[in-house]
Amino acid sequence: MNVADAMTPREEVVTVSLPGTRDDALEYLRAGEFSSVAVVKEEDGEEVFRGLVSREALIDNPDEDQLALLVDEGPTTAADASLDDLAALMREHDARRVPVVDGDALAGIVTITDVVRAIASGDADGETSVGDLATRSINTLYTGTPLGVAERQLSLANVPYGIVIDDEREVAGILTDADLIEVAEVVEGEDDTGESIANEDDEWMWEGIKAVGNRHVPTRNVIFPEGTVREFMSDDLVTVSRTKTAYDVARLLLSNDIEQVPLMNGGDLVGVVRDMDLLKAL
C-alpha cells in the first residue's frame, strides 16, 4: 500500500494562506479535528506549500500573530512512497501529519489516522501484540493539579496526554492537548523592561539614556480557566490489555476518536498505547 492510497488529496485538504494570522489556523485547531494545518502561499500565480502550523506552536508562541513565523517546515513525503517508509518517517520525526508534495506544490496530506485506518482495515500489518508495542514510560497527572500547571507538565514532558491519577492512586481519566487548546485564552498584558541607567563613563551610556525610566512592552500570555484537571479531563476511559493486537487497538482508537489508550494488567496501569506506537508494527 502506498501513500497515494491512504492520503487526503489536495482538493479535500483544509489550508490557510500567507499572509495570515494565528487566528486563521486557530479556527481549525480549536475544533480539535486537526493537530496541525497546512499553510500555502500564492507565488507567480501558483500555489506553493510552506509548511504546517500546529496546536503546540500556538500555545508555545502566544505573542506571535504572524502566521509565517509559526510555520514548521517539517518532513514531507511523495505519493508513491510506501506506507512502511511513511511509518518510519513519522516515528523518526514524531510527525502526526505529513504533507505529500509534488515539487513545491501540495498534493495532499497523510495523517497518522490514515495509517491507523490502514491497520484497522487489514491493509497494513496489525498482528503484533500491543504488549510489545506499548510505551512503558507513562506521563501522569494528579486530579487536583491546577489546569495551568498541568499544561506546563505536558509541555515539559513533550507528550500530548496525561493519564490522570486520583487520591486512591487509581486511574481516573485522561487529559490531552486538544482539551487544553479548547479552553485556552490569549490575553494582553505588559512587561516592565526595568531601568537601565548607565554612568557617564560607561561605553553603553547611549543605551542607558534611551532606557531611562520604566518602559513597558505589550505582551501576551496563554491562560487557562481556574480549576483542576478533574474538571477538564475525560473520565470515560477506554483501556486495553497486552493481549490485544495492533489491529484490535487501531479499530478501538478509530471508533472512539482517541489517540491513545492506557495499557492495564488487571487493575494496574503498566503502559500506554499511542497511535504512534502502532506504527512500530509496520
Steps between C-alpha positions, in 0.01 A plus 500: 500500500637843402448847642277584202256229614467646850542878467240775481538665156571873471145594404376366834780640718420792732768770462573853615678754281788743541494778590276414793463503878494242778121531514474355150655175625341511845155483342575143388730384781265602779229277356725207590465330162859577399831508688650724229395690189679529165620846396522609134594815311432619147818580306495600132148370468587158644423357844815415695503289816670673796459261796271421791373694802438280804302531823829497692634795299199714593524415871878542514503834312211709635671829403528408133219613270667448163413163353828485308701500824298212645560267204704184543639363174544144633523177297315436175434190292405403146182334380689191381676439835408177678292502817788326681739783403240756609462330839877513552504870403217581742672321785837661427355853509207432736285641220125444511426666165739480206444716192511316169680722249565508129787741456394817687131419473283337764357177360325391818536418869552161660437471872570250770125432502530393136767247599293379796204462264715285269591278796135478609388403150764230464693688227804525729650258752296488820582163652757618755391495865477850648679366806808508277420843354389700804698783653588404857598850606166655592427870542262547792313788661324535834127580504560799729766667284402851381434498127775753421755290687382189315563674167857575606547137601385377159720755326810408699433129455456565125196273475140583402331321789503433873342194660322638806544337842268564795553502879470122513778472239250362252468599134223761488515637145715668237583861407627581148642802320175520303315549831740782587480697177121478510495712818822702456473878476762750384496820706681830462738630766814706557854419605718749683833543322651636822748788534835496328680822582871506410778709656651779288819302444316182407553406134136396489384843621286568192302181555460600864366843408247348265375276778465765772179450693269203502397372161231249425461274201175332403499126559260211477446200717308179456276454801278212600178499701509476876451144606678170517568213264201315647262757349641489146619141454306226324395236752336272243823306462560216255774254601662191346695193611835387362342211308321734260655539156586814305197422284272488808631826642493678163128425474450612860679833444297574190162404646558716809675787317801490736878496457615281791372243748642392837643146511374315807607178667211412725440825685855630455607764250806355322532711186327704236431408138511807276404501136868571432588173676291304250738614224769280655307201363570608139 
